[in-house]
Amino acid sequence: VAALQDEKNSLMSENEIMNDRLEQLDDSLDDPNTVVTKKYFHAQLQLEQLQEENFRLEAAKDDYRVHCEDLEKQLIELQHRNNELTSLAEESR
């Protein structure tokens, strides 16, 4: 029983130490001057910028896709027109 009580006291002491360390870490994250906090906010800013850039590129890709589809339709129409004119030219000859 005494050994178990000693182990319990030891674990409780270790638990208190860990809780103190956890509180210190939480406090350091709240402090805007810590290196970790600065790196976190910098990484968060980079993430937001990359998301905006990704959104812009996706929109541009969609615009180019629509433009490409329009050009393909025009090409098909011009090919048909060319075929018609070629056949008319052959008939004229």
C-alpha positions, 0 to 999 in steps of 0.5 A, spaced: 500 500 500 505 504 501 509 503 495 502 504 491 501 511 495 508 513 493 507 511 486 501 515 486 504 521 489 510 521 484 505 521 478 501 526 481 507 530 482 509 529 475 502 531 472 502 537 476 509 539 472 506 537 466 500 541 467 505 547 469 509 546 462 502 546 458 500 552 461 507 555 460 506 553 452 499 556 452 502 563 455 507 563 450 503 562 444 498 568 447 504 572 447 505 575 440 513 576 441 515 569 441 518 566 435 513 560 435 507 565 435 511 569 429 512 563 425 505 561 426 502 567 424 507 568 418 505 561 416 498 562 416 499 569 412 503 565 407 497 560 407 492 565 406 496 568 400 497 561 397 490 560 397 488 567 394 493 565 389 490 558 388 483 561 387 486 566 382 489 561 378 483 556 378 479 562 375 484 564 370 484 556 368 476 556 367 477 563 363 482 560 359 478 553 358 472 557 356 476 561 351 479 555 348 472 552 347 470 558 343 476 558 339 475 550 337 468 552 335 470 557 331 475 553 328 470 548 326 465 553 323 471 556 319 473 549 317 466 547 315 466 554 311 473 553 308 470 546 305 464 549 302 468 555 299 473 549 296 467 545 293 464 552 290 471 553 287 471 546 284 464 547 282 466 554 279 472 551 275 
